[in-house]
Amino acid sequence: MNIAKVIVDVPASNINQTFDYRVPEKFAGVLRVGMRVVVPFGPRKVMGFVVGEAEETSFDKVKDIGDVLDLTPVLTSELIQLGEWLAKGTISFYITALQAMLPQVLKAQYKKELVRLTDGELDQQLENLFAGRHVIPYEEIEESIVAYRTIQKAVQDGDISMEYLVKSKETKKFVTMVRPGKEAYLLEEAHQDLPRNAKKQKQLLQYFIEFPDPIEKQLLLHKIGTTGSTLKNLEGKGLLETYRMETYRNPYEDGSFPQTTPLELTMEQATAIEPINKKISDKEHEVFLLHGVTGSGKTEIYLQAIQNVLDRGEEAIVLVPEISLTPQMVKRFKGRFGSNVAVMHSALSAGEKYDEWRRIHRKEVQVVVGARSAVFAPFENLGIIIIDEEHETTYKQEDQPRYHARDVAIQRGKTHHCPVILGSATPTLESYARAKKGVYHLLTLEKRTNEQAMPEVDIVDMREELHAGNRTMFSRKLKDKMDQRIGRGEQVVLMLNRRGYSTFVMCRDCGHVKECPHCDIALTFHKNTRRLKCHYCSYEEIMPDNCPECKSDLIRYFGTGTQKVEEALTQLMPEASIIRMDVDTTRRKGAHEKLLTKFANKEADILLGTQMIAKGLDFENVTLVGVLTADSMLHLPDFRSAEKTFQLLTQVSGRAGRHELAGEVIVQTYTPDHYSIELASTYNYQDFFMKEMSVRRTFQYPPYMFLALLTVSHKNQVKAVQATQNIAQMLMKAVKPETIVLGPTPSAIPRIKDRYRYQCMVKYKNEPHLRDYMEKILDYYSDNIKKDDLLITIDMQPYHLM
């Protein structure tokens, strides 16, 4: 490679292309596509990715590459092509798409160092460089005469490794190990010679005479009950040696996962897995939609299909929604495939994420289980990609690049000629419509694996409760059933469709609602701190005692939050113990796990939580599920609100009666006759699908139409409106006559962080050039975006219309 084609880390429209750089002699034969480099760009030096190579360039003046950041490519050639596809599809910068595929550690400012991994002889030049040290700063190499090839070969042989230090925080975890410095007979002689009072030194030597294997320093000191200074004395005499060894941070080291074996499949499961296995053995791509009721054994199908892939020496990616990456889910995969699994999700520290990514990158694992971004795992021999709970909106990334994990998975499935499975009890209407049309292959599981009936669902009309004089949050029926269950030693799950202590603060005299001064939204009251917070811009203030408008002291909070429900429950059922799970109680690392383990160990009668408890949980002792505010989503300005309500109610109902004990569900609502609530109570997906599809057809929404949402924001309201109006007119001129352009209209939350937001929506059936038109609009406004602080965001597949 003489010329490297580099995408530089400057996210700007006029720079969204490759630049040619000459490869200097010292990097010849070392540089490969997929590595990160440092290149001169104008007056500064920037990071970039090598995405192509050439022998010559058409430009007269070409600068040299300044430095190479990696000794092995961090991106595979497939991921580089995927990045280009992703950037085009989501109208984002190529560099942004490539960055989205790497762990945070590789995006930060870093220093590098070389770490010696072998006790054997290195190349003489390297020996001179290390000069007896285990770690040397990378700058020393740059100043030395050692050839890059020599270093690269030593890395490939596993003798040394290159490490990144991020902002001086270690991205690697090292432990200090201790081993004997001399043969056993010499240790025994030294043991005899030590004075009587050197008891601890004697014990340390005795330990190594019996167990000569290296041991972790901390563990050794703990075993002998001594300190580092005792060890230092023996080290000084050359009897013991200490050295540093790299270890992976294993986020799951505490849980030793009992090995599980494949279960016997039911008739339905066996029928469903057969076409999947056929595609695996034929190395063919197909998208399967696995539609199975909750508890019908979808996970077992995933596990056995993955086993089939592993037996062929191939790799598997399993995506699960962030919210259901519960310890239970991890346990299922670790239990079946052991240490062959890497887990990626947001609760891991940056270092843990980096270590898991390196295990995949170094081909030390064949299965990755993770949230959305795990779809970019750097596997090169994929045999299957699985997306569990495919209806979850968290699979859609809300900032650039605005991709949907399902689309990326299908694109990778095509490249690797492997099947993609989308699994759900309540698939999105788009996926189910595709399966009905034969674009996806539909597989159905209608029975639970243990043949248990689905739990009975009771709908309680809360309007009648009010008429009967019951002003509490709990219907009489729910209260009676909870008493019964707790009396029998069974457990209850209560789900509240909300977060925060209560929704807003209002004056009962003049009706004034306390709003955020920077966003057009009411502030949320948090009781434990007695503060009002904005969940959009983090503004907060103390709860006032008097109304700021009319000075009345009748200022009260309205709405229900988990804290408020917990208080009401404690008053109503003082004998019941409660675990609350919401954003506030699960902030700390591992809190989520601890709370669920406590509940599984029956240390509480009631688990009260927000939507995070609706997914993936499986407790055998739970026989009653109560949904407190079933209809709170129905009133949102979102055409998917009925679908989301149906999905959530079906999911949460599936948490009851999963084992021997029969389950029951009570749904409290003020709109009991809404079709999404009625049909969810009978688990009738087919009728819901038909009903919702007719609504979507009438109002021209997906799956009958595609949507694109363009949002403009500016600190000046007039400028925001004008820009959106211009954009709407430009689009109307460009698109086909049957395409609908709506707007400009204010966004559902018209102002966030002092910026006014207007949007324009395009509804279309066939607009092959829509992305080109959108790019032209961005080009047209590029000066305003830079100079005038105008922000234009384009979402080609909007899920959040707020």
ZAMARGU-4260 file (C-alpha; in steps of 0.2 Angstrom, whole numbers, plus 5000, padded with zeros to 4 digits):
<rodrens>
0) 5000/5000/5000 | 5008/5017/4995 | 4992/5028/4997 | 4980/5026/5011 | 4962/5032/5009
5) 4957/5040/5025 | 4940/5046/5033 | 4945/5059/5045 | 4937/5063/5062 | 4930/5079/5057
10) 4911/5078/5056 | 4906/5091/5043 | 4897/5089/5026 | 4911/5096/5015 | 4924/5084/5023
15) 4912/5068/5022 | 4924/5059/5010 | 4940/5050/5009 | 4957/5059/5008 | 4973/5052/5001
20) 4989/5051/5012 | 5006/5044/5008 | 5011/5029/5018 | 5029/5033/5024 | 5043/5019/5023
25) 5042/5015/5042 | 5024/5010/5040 | 5026/5001/5024 | 5019/4983/5025 | 5012/4987/5042
30) 4997/4998/5038 | 4981/4989/5034 | 4963/4994/5030 | 4953/4995/5046 | 4967/5003/5056
35) 4966/5020/5065 | 4979/5033/5060 | 4984/5051/5065 | 4985/5062/5050 | 4989/5081/5047
40) 4973/5090/5042 | 4975/5108/5039 | 4985/5115/5053 | 4980/5101/5065 | 4982/5083/5068
45) 4967/5072/5068 | 4962/5054/5070 | 4956/5044/5055 | 4951/5027/5048 | 4960/5019/5034
50) 4945/5013/5023 | 4954/5009/5007 | 4971/5008/4998 | 4979/5012/4981 | 4996/5012/4973
55) 4995/5029/4966 | 4985/5045/4968 | 4978/5058/4956 | 4983/5073/4967 | 4999/5082/4965
60) 5002/5085/4984 | 4999/5072/4996 | 5004/5073/5015 | 5011/5058/5025 | 5002/5048/5038
65) 5009/5054/5055 | 5006/5039/5066 | 4997/5022/5066 | 4986/5020/5081 | 4984/5001/5080
70) 4994/4986/5076 | 4979/4976/5071 | 4964/4983/5062 | 4950/4988/5074 | 4937/4987/5060
75) 4934/4972/5048 | 4932/4976/5029 | 4914/4971/5031 | 4911/4984/5045 | 4919/4997/5034
80) 4907/4994/5020 | 4893/4993/5033 | 4898/5010/5039 | 4896/5017/5021 | 4879/5009/5020
85) 4874/5015/5037 | 4879/5033/5033 | 4869/5034/5017 | 4854/5026/5025 | 4853/5037/5040
90) 4860/5053/5031 | 4874/5054/5043 | 4893/5057/5042 | 4904/5042/5037 | 4915/5045/5052
95) 4900/5045/5064 | 4894/5028/5057 | 4912/5021/5059 | 4914/5028/5077 | 4897/5020/5082
100) 4904/5003/5079 | 4918/5005/5092 | 4919/5005/5111 | 4920/5022/5120 | 4939/5019/5125
105) 4944/5019/5106 | 4936/5036/5103 | 4944/5046/5118 | 4961/5054/5119 | 4973/5041/5123
110) 4991/5037/5127 | 4998/5020/5122 | 5011/5009/5129 | 5019/4992/5125 | 5017/4978/5138
115) 5028/4963/5138 | 5018/4946/5139 | 5032/4933/5138 | 5047/4928/5149 | 5055/4921/5133
120) 5068/4930/5122 | 5062/4944/5112 | 5070/4951/5096 | 5087/4959/5101 | 5081/4977/5097
125) 5065/4974/5107 | 5076/4967/5122 | 5086/4983/5121 | 5071/4994/5121 | 5062/4985/5136
130) 5078/4985/5145 | 5071/4973/5159 | 5055/4983/5160 | 5037/4975/5158 | 5029/4991/5151
135) 5036/5005/5141 | 5028/5021/5135 | 5024/5021/5116 | 5034/5037/5113 | 5050/5027/5116
140) 5047/5017/5101 | 5043/5032/5090 | 5060/5039/5095 | 5069/5022/5093 | 5076/5013/5077
145) 5065/4998/5079 | 5055/4994/5064 | 5036/4993/5065 | 5037/4976/5057 | 5047/4969/5071
150) 5034/4976/5084 | 5019/4970/5073 | 5027/4952/5072 | 5029/4952/5091 | 5011/4957/5094
155) 5005/4943/5082 | 5016/4930/5091 | 5008/4936/5107 | 5024/4941/5115 | 5019/4959/5118
160) 5003/4969/5116 | 4999/4987/5113 | 4988/4995/5126 | 4978/5011/5126 | 4978/5022/5142
165) 4962/5033/5141 | 4965/5050/5149 | 4978/5041/5160 | 4964/5030/5167 | 4969/5012/5164
170) 4959/5003/5150 | 4967/4987/5155 | 4966/4978/5171 | 4982/4971/5178 | 4985/4960/5193
175) 5002/4957/5202 | 5007/4939/5203 | 5020/4931/5214 | 5030/4916/5210 | 5046/4907/5217
180) 5062/4915/5212 | 5072/4899/5215 | 5071/4880/5214 | 5061/4871/5229 | 5077/4864/5237
185) 5084/4882/5238 | 5068/4888/5246 | 5069/4874/5259 | 5087/4879/5263 | 5082/4897/5265
190) 5067/4892/5275 | 5079/4883/5287 | 5091/4898/5288 | 5078/4911/5292 | 5078/4917/5311
195) 5064/4910/5322 | 5055/4927/5323 | 5053/4929/5304 | 5037/4918/5306 | 5027/4926/5291
200) 5042/4925/5280 | 5044/4907/5284 | 5025/4904/5281 | 5027/4912/5264 | 5041/4901/5259
205) 5032/4886/5266 | 5017/4890/5255 | 5028/4890/5239 | 5037/4874/5244 | 5020/4866/5244
210) 5012/4875/5229 | 5025/4882/5217 | 5012/4889/5205 | 5011/4908/5203 | 4997/4916/5213
215) 4989/4933/5214 | 4998/4944/5227 | 4982/4950/5236 | 4976/4932/5238 | 4992/4926/5244
220) 4994/4940/5257 | 4976/4936/5262 | 4979/4918/5264 | 4995/4920/5274 | 4988/4935/5284
225) 5003/4946/5281 | 5008/4963/5272 | 5017/4968/5257 | 5033/4972/5267 | 5036/4954/5272
230) 5035/4949/5253 | 5047/4963/5249 | 5060/4956/5261 | 5059/4939/5252 | 5059/4948/5235
235) 5075/4957/5240 | 5084/4941/5244 | 5079/4934/5226 | 5068/4920/5234 | 5051/4926/5227
240) 5047/4937/5212 | 5032/4948/5208 | 5026/4952/5190 | 5011/4960/5182 | 4998/4950/5172
245) 4984/4957/5162 | 4967/4950/5166 | 4950/4954/5158 | 4937/4963/5169 | 4924/4950/5169
250) 4908/4959/5174 | 4900/4942/5179 | 4914/4934/5189 | 4904/4932/5205 | 4891/4922/5196
255) 4897/4904/5192 | 4884/4899/5180 | 4878/4881/5182 | 4880/4872/5166 | 4863/4868/5157
260) 4859/4856/5144 | 4847/4857/5129 | 4829/4854/5133 | 4818/4842/5124 | 4808/4853/5111
265) 4789/4853/5110 | 4781/4848/5093 | 4778/4867/5090 | 4796/4871/5094 | 4803/4857/5083
270) 4793/4863/5069 | 4799/4881/5071 | 4817/4877/5072 | 4818/4866/5057 | 4818/4879/5043
275) 4830/4889/5053 | 4842/4875/5054 | 4840/4871/5036 | 4846/4889/5031 | 4860/4888/5043
280) 4867/4872/5035 | 4863/4879/5017 | 4873/4895/5022 | 4857/4905/5015 | 4850/4922/5022
285) 4832/4923/5027 | 4823/4933/5040 | 4812/4923/5051 | 4798/4931/5062 | 4796/4920/5077
290) 4779/4925/5085 | 4777/4915/5101 | 4766/4919/5116 | 4776/4923/5133 | 4783/4907/5140
295) 4782/4898/5124 | 4800/4894/5124 | 4808/4906/5111 | 4824/4907/5121 | 4827/4888/5119
300) 4825/4889/5100 | 4838/4903/5100 | 4850/4892/5111 | 4848/4877/5100 | 4850/4886/5084
305) 4866/4895/5091 | 4873/4878/5096 | 4870/4872/5078 | 4880/4887/5072 | 4894/4885/5085
310) 4896/4866/5080 | 4900/4873/5062 | 4913/4884/5069 | 4903/4900/5066 | 4898/4914/5077
315) 4882/4921/5084 | 4875/4939/5089 | 4860/4940/5101 | 4852/4956/5104 | 4840/4959/5118
320) 4833/4976/5124 | 4844/4985/5137 | 4829/4984/5149 | 4828/4965/5148 | 4847/4961/5149
325) 4843/4955/5166 | 4855/4943/5176 | 4842/4929/5171 | 4845/4932/5153 | 4864/4932/5154
330) 4863/4916/5165 | 4853/4907/5151 | 4867/4910/5138 | 4882/4909/5150 | 4874/4893/5157
335) 4873/4885/5140 | 4889/4892/5132 | 4900/4896/5147 | 4915/4908/5144 | 4911/4907/5125
340) 4900/4922/5128 | 4904/4940/5129 | 4890/4952/5136 | 4889/4970/5131 | 4877/4983/5139
345) 4876/5000/5146 | 4878/4995/5164 | 4896/4990/5161 | 4910/5002/5165 | 4920/5009/5150
350) 4934/4997/5154 | 4923/4981/5155 | 4915/4986/5138 | 4932/4987/5131 | 4938/4970/5138
355) 4922/4962/5131 | 4925/4970/5114 | 4943/4964/5114 | 4938/4946/5118 | 4927/4947/5102
360) 4940/4956/5092 | 4953/4943/5097 | 4941/4928/5092 | 4941/4922/5110 | 4922/4920/5110
365) 4909/4915/5098 | 4893/4922/5105 | 4889/4940/5110 | 4874/4944/5119 | 4870/4963/5120
370) 4860/4978/5118 | 4858/4988/5102 | 4876/4992/5098 | 4881/4973/5100 | 4875/4972/5082
375) 4892/4979/5076 | 4902/4965/5085 | 4918/4962/5074 | 4914/4944/5070 | 4920/4938/5053
380) 4911/4922/5052 | 4893/4925/5057 | 4881/4910/5057 | 4865/4918/5064 | 4859/4935/5071
385) 4844/4935/5084 | 4834/4950/5089 | 4823/4945/5104 | 4808/4956/5108 | 4810/4964/5091
390) 4796/4976/5094 | 4806/4986/5107 | 4809/5004/5102 | 4826/5004/5111 | 4833/4995/5095
395) 4831/5012/5087 | 4846/5024/5090 | 4840/5042/5094 | 4855/5051/5089 | 4867/5050/5074
400) 4868/5038/5066 | 4849/5035/5068 | 4850/5017/5064 | 4838/5003/5068 | 4847/4987/5074
405) 4835/4976/5064 | 4840/4984/5048 | 4858/4983/5052 | 4856/4964/5057 | 4847/4961/5041
410) 4861/4969/5031 | 4874/4959/5040 | 4864/4943/5037 | 4864/4946/5018 | 4883/4949/5018
415) 4886/4933/5029 | 4873/4923/5020 | 4865/4918/5037 | 4848/4918/5044 | 4841/4932/5055
420) 4828/4928/5068 | 4816/4942/5075 | 4807/4935/5090 | 4792/4943/5100 | 4775/4939/5108
425) 4769/4956/5101 | 4779/4959/5084 | 4778/4977/5077 | 4764/4979/5064 | 4778/4982/5051
430) 4786/4966/5054 | 4770/4956/5055 | 4764/4964/5039 | 4780/4959/5031 | 4778/4941/5037
435) 4760/4940/5031 | 4766/4946/5014 | 4780/4933/5014 | 4794/4945/5014 | 4799/4937/5031
440) 4796/4919/5035 | 4783/4917/5049 | 4785/4904/5063 | 4772/4903/5076 | 4771/4896/5094
445) 4754/4896/5101 | 4756/4886/5117 | 4767/4889/5133 | 4780/4875/5135 | 4773/4869/5151
450) 4755/4868/5143 | 4750/4881/5157 | 4735/4892/5152 | 4739/4911/5150 | 4734/4920/5166
455) 4716/4927/5167 | 4715/4945/5164 | 4703/4956/5174 | 4699/4974/5168 | 4694/4986/5182
460) 4685/5002/5177 | 4692/5015/5189 | 4678/5027/5185 | 4666/5015/5194 | 4678/5014/5209
465) 4677/5033/5210 | 4658/5033/5210 | 4659/5020/5224 | 4669/5032/5234 | 4686/5023/5232
470) 4698/5037/5230 | 4714/5026/5232 | 4725/5021/5218 | 4720/5003/5221 | 4704/4995/5216
475) 4695/4985/5229 | 4697/4970/5218 | 4716/4972/5217 | 4717/4975/5236 | 4708/4959/5240
480) 4718/4949/5228 | 4734/4956/5235 | 4729/4951/5253 | 4724/4934/5247 | 4741/4931/5238
485) 4752/4938/5252 | 4742/4928/5264 | 4746/4912/5255 | 4765/4917/5254 | 4764/4920/5235
490) 4772/4936/5227 | 4764/4951/5217 | 4771/4962/5204 | 4764/4979/5202 | 4768/4990/5186
495) 4766/5008/5185 | 4767/5016/5168 | 4776/5031/5174 | 4792/5038/5183 | 4796/5051/5195
500) 4786/5055/5212 | 4772/5063/5203 | 4770/5071/5187 | 4767/5090/5190 | 4764/5103/5203
505) 4748/5114/5202 | 4740/5128/5212 | 4723/5123/5217 | 4717/5141/5218 | 4723/5148/5201
510) 4728/5132/5191 | 4746/5138/5188 | 4757/5123/5184 | 4776/5125/5187 | 4785/5123/5171
515) 4803/5122/5166 | 4810/5140/5161 | 4820/5132/5147 | 4808/5119/5140 | 4789/5119/5137
520) 4786/5105/5149 | 4780/5104/5167 | 4793/5100/5180 | 4792/5084/5189 | 4792/5083/5208
525) 4804/5071/5217 | 4799/5069/5234 | 4815/5062/5242 | 4824/5078/5238 | 4809/5089/5238
530) 4814/5096/5222 | 4806/5100/5205 | 4816/5093/5190 | 4815/5094/5171 | 4818/5077/5163
535) 4824/5085/5147 | 4837/5098/5152 | 4841/5093/5170 | 4835/5111/5177 | 4830/5109/5195
540) 4823/5120/5209 | 4816/5118/5226 | 4797/5114/5228 | 4789/5131/5232 | 4778/5133/5248
545) 4767/5146/5239 | 4761/5148/5222 | 4772/5160/5212 | 4757/5167/5203 | 4744/5170/5216
550) 4754/5167/5232 | 4741/5154/5238 | 4748/5140/5249 | 4736/5127/5240 | 4750/5121/5229
555) 4749/5102/5227 | 4757/5088/5217 | 4746/5079/5205 | 4749/5062/5196 | 4756/5046/5201
560) 4774/5041/5203 | 4782/5025/5210 | 4787/5034/5226 | 4769/5039/5229 | 4762/5022/5225
565) 4775/5014/5237 | 4769/5026/5251 | 4751/5023/5248 | 4754/5004/5248 | 4763/5005/5264
570) 4748/5014/5272 | 4736/5001/5264 | 4746/4985/5268 | 4758/4989/5282 | 4763/4971/5284
575) 4768/4969/5266 | 4787/4971/5261 | 4790/4980/5245 | 4804/4982/5233 | 4803/4997/5222
580) 4812/4997/5205 | 4813/5013/5195 | 4826/5025/5187 | 4830/5032/5204 | 4833/5015/5214
585) 4843/5007/5200 | 4855/5021/5196 | 4870/5012/5204 | 4879/4999/5196 | 4873/4982/5200
590) 4857/4989/5209 | 4846/4981/5196 | 4853/4964/5199 | 4853/4965/5218 | 4834/4970/5219
595) 4829/4956/5207 | 4839/4943/5217 | 4831/4949/5233 | 4814/4947/5225 | 4818/4930/5218
600) 4824/4925/5236 | 4807/4929/5242 | 4814/4943/5253 | 4799/4954/5248 | 4780/4951/5244
605) 4778/4965/5231 | 4789/4971/5217 | 4783/4988/5212 | 4791/4996/5196 | 4790/5005/5180
610) 4791/4997/5163 | 4808/4990/5167 | 4799/4975/5176 | 4788/4971/5161 | 4801/4961/5152
615) 4811/4945/5153 | 4808/4942/5171 | 4803/4924/5177 | 4799/4921/5195 | 4790/4905/5199
620) 4781/4912/5215 | 4773/4927/5206 | 4754/4923/5204 | 4747/4941/5203 | 4751/4955/5192
625) 4743/4972/5194 | 4744/4986/5181 | 4740/5003/5189 | 4738/5015/5175 | 4736/5005/5159
630) 4730/5019/5148 | 4743/5033/5152 | 4752/5030/5135 | 4735/5030/5125 | 4735/5049/5127
635) 4752/5053/5119 | 4753/5061/5102 | 4760/5046/5094 | 4751/5035/5081 | 4759/5020/5089
640) 4752/5023/5106 | 4739/5009/5105 | 4752/4997/5098 | 4764/5001/5113 | 4749/4999/5125
645) 4745/4982/5118 | 4763/4976/5119 | 4766/4982/5136 | 4750/4974/5144 | 4754/4958/5135
650) 4772/4958/5141 | 4768/4962/5159 | 4754/4949/5159 | 4766/4936/5154 | 4776/4938/5171
655) 4762/4929/5180 | 4759/4910/5182 | 4774/4905/5172 | 4777/4889/5183 | 4766/4877/5193
660) 4755/4891/5201 | 4741/4898/5191 | 4743/4917/5187 | 4730/4931/5187 | 4732/4949/5180
665) 4722/4965/5185 | 4722/4979/5174 | 4716/4996/5181 | 4710/5009/5168 | 4699/5024/5164
670) 4696/5018/5146 | 4692/5000/5148 | 4683/4999/5131 | 4698/5004/5121 | 4702/4990/5109
675) 4721/4989/5114 | 4716/4986/5132 | 4701/4974/5128 | 4711/4963/5115 | 4727/4963/5126
680) 4716/4955/5140 | 4712/4940/5129 | 4730/4940/5121 | 4721/4942/5104 | 4736/4948/5093
685) 4727/4943/5077 | 4712/4954/5080 | 4722/4968/5087 | 4733/4967/5071 | 4718/4968/5060
690) 4710/4982/5070 | 4725/4993/5071 | 4730/4990/5053 | 4713/4997/5047 | 4716/5012/5058
695) 4733/5014/5050 | 4726/5012/5033 | 4713/5026/5036 | 4725/5038/5043 | 4739/5033/5031
700) 4753/5028/5043 | 4766/5014/5043 | 4766/5000/5037 | 4755/5007/5023 | 4767/5022/5021
705) 4785/5026/5026 | 4788/5041/5036 | 4803/5054/5037 | 4804/5067/5051 | 4814/5083/5049
710) 4816/5093/5065 | 4823/5111/5065 | 4828/5120/5081 | 4834/5137/5084 | 4835/5149/5099
715) 4825/5162/5089 | 4807/5155/5086 | 4804/5165/5070 | 4820/5158/5062 | 4815/5141/5067
720) 4798/5143/5059 | 4805/5151/5043 | 4818/5138/5040 | 4805/5124/5042 | 4793/5133/5030
725) 4806/5134/5017 | 4811/5116/5019 | 4793/5110/5018 | 4791/5120/5001 | 4808/5113/4994
730) 4802/5096/4998 | 4784/5098/4990 | 4793/5104/4974 | 4804/5089/4974 | 4793/5074/4979
735) 4779/5065/4969 | 4762/5072/4969 | 4755/5058/4979 | 4768/5060/4993 | 4761/5070/5008
740) 4772/5084/5016 | 4765/5090/5033 | 4771/5105/5042 | 4779/5116/5048 | 4771/5112/5065
745) 4778/5114/5083 | 4786/5098/5090 | 4776/5089/5104 | 4788/5098/5116 | 4790/5115/5107
750) 4805/5121/5117 | 4819/5111/5125 | 4835/5119/5132 | 4829/5136/5126 | 4828/5131/5108
755) 4812/5131/5098 | 4808/5115/5089 | 4797/5114/5073 | 4795/5099/5062 | 4790/5093/5045
760) 4784/5076/5041 | 4785/5067/5024 | 4773/5052/5022 | 4777/5042/5006 | 4775/5026/4997
765) 4789/5026/4985 | 4802/5040/4985 | 4818/5032/4979 | 4827/5049/4979 | 4821/5056/4996
770) 4838/5054/5004 | 4846/5064/4990 | 4833/5078/4993 | 4837/5078/5011 | 4856/5079/5008
775) 4853/5094/4997 | 4843/5103/5010 | 4857/5100/5023 | 4869/5106/5010 | 4858/5122/5006
780) 4858/5126/5025 | 4876/5121/5029 | 4882/5139/5031 | 4867/5143/5043 | 4871/5127/5052
785) 4889/5132/5055 | 4887/5151/5058 | 4869/5154/5064 | 4868/5139/5076 | 4853/5131/5066
790) 4850/5113/5069 | 4842/5101/5057 | 4840/5083/5062 | 4833/5070/5049 | 4826/5054/5055
795) 4821/5042/5041 | 4812/5030/5052 | 4805/5040/5067 | 4800/5030/5082 | 4799/5045/5094
800) 4788/5059/5087 | 4789/5069/5103
</rodrens>
